[in-house]
Amino acid sequence: MKININVHLDYSLAGPSDILLQIEAAAMPDQKVEAAHIFVPGEGHFARVPGEEYIGERIWIRRDERFTADYRATVSIDRPVGDCSNLNQVPVHLLPGDVIKYLMGSRYCPANQFQSFVETEFGKLSGGARIMALRDWIERKFAYTPGSSNADTTALDTFVKRQGICRDYAHVLVTLARASGIPARAASVYAVGVEPQDFHAVAEVFLDGEWHLVDPTGMAPVDGIARIGVGRDAADISFMTIYGAATLEAQTVEVEKVE
């Protein structure tokens, strides 16, 4: 599938501010960035740094009074559409060193608190079959409710409330996967089918020696997802972090399938 991406950001700043921006689709084997352009007007610092796991790039920007950015891209996605049901779980003692950290709890994903739950509810399943069961359970039990969470909401909070937005759904799946002994990480993405259109968050799970995308909201097909960045949880994949006071003036994200 090929998708077009169009993003506009406009923020007023209370004073000189440092901004860490990550909104560009990453070039990866299963997604080719065919054309891309980012425009960040104004004078001040502008420097690229690698994203987590060297997937994509972040940009350090320093601006005063106003920050705007426009990003356009066309991305061709080539990955299998099938689910993970038949994929095997890698025994933890055979996990590669760079994957082990995604087995541990993190700021928004307290995996150790869910071990008894996953064993009680999903103990008969393993590997990809468990991941698919977890995904279906989250989609069935949770209500997608904009405004129901904030920057401090953890997977435990979402689990109790049974509602949230995409980052909350992703945190719960990542947490339950890790509690099951399956490495999992969060991914910021662009995706077709997301309503309302915005930056989207999904999970990636490590099965059969590779990372596989899973959207617990059920909105986005895996062949319509373009990764921006990955990390332990939302703390690593925020599309923008502003070190200073800011006011949102306008923000739009458009993702369309190219027919």
Buried (B, 14 or more C-beta within 10 A) or exposed (E): BBBBBBBBBBBEBEEEBBBBBBBBBBBBEBBBBEEBEBEBEBEBEBEEEEBBBEBBBBBEBBBBEEBBBBBBBBBBBEBEEEBBEEBEBBEEEEBEEEBEEBBEBBEBBBBEBBBEBBEEBBEEBBBBBBBBBBBEBBBEEBEBEEEBBEEEBBBBBBBEBEBBBBBBBBBBBBBBBBBBBBBBBBBBBBBBBBEEBBBBBBBBBBBEEEBBBBBBBBBBBBBBBBBBBBBBBBBBBBBBEBEBEBEEEEBEBEBEEEE
